[in-house]
């Protein structure tokens, strides 16, 4: 199967970084989202996991990202 990000261009950095490293970085968010599906709706759990994963990509560690998302959940509009 051909990768979805196109042919490598020698003048550009790779579009997709090492998928194993990326998966390891977001795995805590995935696990958290799977645990959350029991007490809340799937939509809520997936949204929370996606927001945590986004913040991980922005450089926050898992616990910081989770605290930020939980703050948003309590004090902002958040899908239930």
Residue pairs with C-beta under 8 A, 6 or more apart in sequence:
3 16
5 14
5 15
5 16
6 15
8 14
25 56
25 57
26 53
26 56
26 57
28 52
28 56
28 62
29 49
29 50
29 52
29 53
29 56
29 62
29 65
30 49
30 53
32 48
32 49
32 52
32 66
33 45
33 46
33 48
33 49
33 50
33 52
34 45
34 49
36 44
36 45
36 48
36 49
37 45
40 80
41 79
41 80
43 79
43 80
44 78
44 79
44 80
47 78
47 79
48 69
48 73
48 78
51 65
51 69
51 72
52 62
52 65
52 66
52 69
55 64
55 65
55 68
55 69
56 62
56 65
60 68
72 78
